[in-house]
């Protein structure tokens, strides 16, 4: 009993090798096209109550965005506050002071 035919022929292996090579070449081209971010991030410290910190974490979970973090939640809040009129912003801040 012979075991001929159990190995892949050279003809069958070539398409897979070609796919691998195409993937490698394509990823190299895509990596070259990536732009280097010019944005500089600085770390700032500010105080939060435990309750506010938990609210930020809750919003993070509720956003259901895989790449979201606490900083993105705060940025989103800032963008929403910027849409308010000066009077509306004043009233919201005033309510937080009380």
SEGULUM-386218 format. One record per atom (N, C-alpha, C, O): x, y, z. Coordinates in steps of 0.2 Angstrom, whole numbers, plus 5000, padded with zeros to 4 digits. Layout:
N
XYZ;...
//
This chain:
98
500449945000;500050005000;500450065000;500950075004;500450104995;500850164995;500450224997;499850234998;500850275000;500550335002;500650394998;500650455000;500650384991;500650434986;500050474986;499550454988;500150544985;499550584985;499350614991;498850654991;499650594997;499450625003;499850695004;499550735008;500350715001;500650775002;500350824997;500150804991;500350884998;500150944994;500650944988;501250944989;500350954982;500850964976;501051034976;500751074980;501551044973;501851114972;501351164969;501351214971;500951134965;500451174962;499951204967;499651254966;499751154972;499251174977;499551224982;499151274984;500151224983;500451264988;500551334986;500551384990;500651344979;500851414977;500351464978;500451524979;499651454977;499151504978;499151524985;499051584986;499251484990;499251504997;499951544998;499851605001;500451524995;501051564996;501051634993;501251684995;500651634987;500551694983;500151744988;500251804988;499551714991;499151754995;499551785001;499451845003;499951745004;500351765009;500851825007;500951875011;501151815001;501651864999;501251934997;501451984999;500651924994;500251984993;500052024999;500052084999;499851985004;499652015011;500252055014;500152105016;500852025014;501452055016;501652125012;501752175015;501652115006;501752175002;501252225003;501352285003;500552205003;500052255004;500152295011;499952355011;500252255016;500352285022;500952335023;500952385026;501452315019;502052365019;501852425015;502052485018;501452425010;501252485006;500752525011;500752585011;500252495015;499852525019;500252565025;500052615027;500752525027;501152555033;501452625030;501552665034;501752625024;502052675022;501552735021;501852795021;500952725020;500452775019;500152805025;499852865025;500352775031;500052805037;500452875039;501052875038;500052915041;500352985043;500552985050;500252955054;501053015051;501353025058;500953085061;500853135058;500653065067;500253115070;500653175073;501153165076;500353235071;500753295074;500453315080;500653365083;499953285083;499653305089;500053285095;500353235095;500153335099;500553325105;500053325111;499653365112;500053265115;499653265121;500053285127;500653265128;499753315132;500053335138;499553305144;498953305143;499853295149;499453265155;499253315159;499753355161;498653325161;498453375166;498153335172;497853285171;498153365178;497853335184;497253385186;497353445187;496753355188;496153395191;495853345195;495853285195;495453375200;495153335205;494453325203;494053365200;494253255205;493553235204;493253205210;493653175214;492653205212;492353165217;492353095215;492353085209;492253055220;492152985218;491552975214;491552925209;491053005215;490453005211;490453025204;490252985200;490853075203;490953105196;491353055192;491253035186;491853025196;492352975192;491952915190;492052885185;491452895195;491052835193;490552845187;490452805183;490352915187;489952935181;490252935175;490052915170;490952955175;491352955169;491452875167;491352865161;491552835171;491652765170;490952735167;490952695162;490452755170;489752735167;489652755160;489452715156;489752815159;489752845152;490152805147;489952795141;490752785149;491252755145;490952685143;490952665137;490652655148;490352585146;489752595142;489652555137;489352645143;488652655140;488852685132;488452675128;489452705131;489552735124;489652675120;489552685114;489852615122;489952555118;490452565112;490352535107;490952605114;491452615109;492052575111;492352595116;492352535107;492852485110;493552525111;493852515116;493652585107;494252615108;494152675113;494652715114;493652685116;493452745120;493852735127;493952685129;494052795130;494352795136;494052855140;493652895137;494252865146;494052925150;494152985147;493753035147;494752995144;494853055140;494453075135;494153135134;494253025131;493753035125;493053055128;492753095125;492853025134;492253045137;492253115138;491753155137;492753135141;492853215143;492853255137;492553305137;493153235132;493253275126;492553275123;492353335120;492153225123;491453225120;491053275124;490653305121;491153275131;490753315135;490953395133;490453435133;491553405132;491753475130;491453495124;491253555123;491453445119;491153465112;490453485113;490153525110;490053445117;489353465118;489253525122;488853565121;489653545127;489653605131;489753665126;489553715127;490253655121;490353715117;489853725112;489753785109;489353685111;488753695107;488253745111;487753765108;488353755117;487853785121;487953865120;488453885119;487453905121;487453975122;487853995128;487853955133;488154055128;488454075134;488054075140;488254055146;487354095139;486954095145;486854015148;486754005154;486753975143;486553905145;487153875149;487153845154;487753885146;488453865149;488453895156;488653865161;488353965157;488353995163;487853955168;488053945174;487253945166;486753915171;487053845173;486953825178;487253805168;487553735170;488053735175;488053705180;488553785173;489153785178;488953815185;489153785190;488453865185;488153885191;487853835195;487953835201;487453795192;487153735195;487653685198;487453655203;488253675195;488753635198;489053665204;489353625209;489053735204;489453765210;488953755216;489253755222;488353755216;487853755221;487853685225;487553675230;
//
